[in-house]
Amino acid sequence: MKFNIKNWSEFQQYKDGRPLHWIKLHVSLLDDFAFNQLPELSQLHLIKLWAVAAKKGGEIEGDENWLAKQVNAKKVDISTLVQAGFLVRTDSYDIVPREEKRRGEEKRVEESREDKSIVTLKRDDVADVFNHWRAIMNKPKASLDDKRKGFITKALKNYSAEDIKQAIVGCSLTPHNIGDNDRGQRYDGVHVILKDADQIDRFMANADNPPTGRVKTIEQSKAGYSAQGARLARHLGVTE
């Protein structure tokens, strides 16, 4: 880090660049509001830094540790002197006090931990919902692929895991979706239950008040069983 002393040239008696072996302290310094607003230790450090700058034409160079050694101090608060305008930064980097850097780093680490916790929680919710669906729908061999993850993750943005579980139960109690339809086909996939908000809301309501399904006559039931038997026969390749 490089700095110039504020108004250095205005207070120098010699203008020919000759080395300075001493500096003057103007009595007006006692009336300088900015100077008197500095902590007393910073006032002392500033005066010592003026003496250091006298060796290099009004310039000083180094970080806080190096400049502290130059003035025989444990620590020099450079940022305070810069903010008060007594030191003018001449290189291209911004000054960030070491303590501020530490706090910033701690904050970033904490935010990173929180982000990871959120991600972990979401992943657990996805797996929890999927395992619930697999158990309710009796699909022990079903796998959590990217498509199913996508539907569950999307639903979790607007619904809690418990709400989605309720919708899954509602689907299992909906006759049409568990095969009570003209095709005898189950419509109980994750993509069906979590298709959109209306679908989720409908199945959640069905969990509390399950629909009764269609009322069938004996003839309709026989026809349904016969049609189902024919479909199975075609599937198995059985011919009469």
Sequence and secondary structure as in RCSB ss.txt:
>XXXX:A:sequence
MKFNIKNWSEFQQYKDGRPLHWIKLHVSLLDDFAFNQLPELSQLHLIKLWAVAAKKGGEIEGDENWLAKQVNAKK
VDISTLVQAGFLVRTDSYDIVPREEKRRGEEKRVEESREDKSIVTLKRDDVADVFNHWRAIMNKPKASLDDKRKG
FITKALKNYSAEDIKQAIVGCSLTPHNIGDNDRGQRYDGVHVILKDADQIDRFMANADNPPTGRVKTIEQSKAGY
SAQGARLARHLGVTE
>XXXX:A:secstr
 EEEETTGGGG S  S    S     GGGGG HHHHHS HHHHHHHHHHHHHHHTTTSEEE  HHHHHHHTT S 
  HHHHHHTTSEEE SS     HHHHHHHHHHHHHHHHHHHHHHHHHHHHHHHHHHHHHHHTT TT    HHHHH
HHHHHHTTS HHHHHHHHHHHHT GGGBT STT  B   HHHHTSSHHHHHHHHHHHHS        HHHHHHHH
HHHHHHHHHHHT   
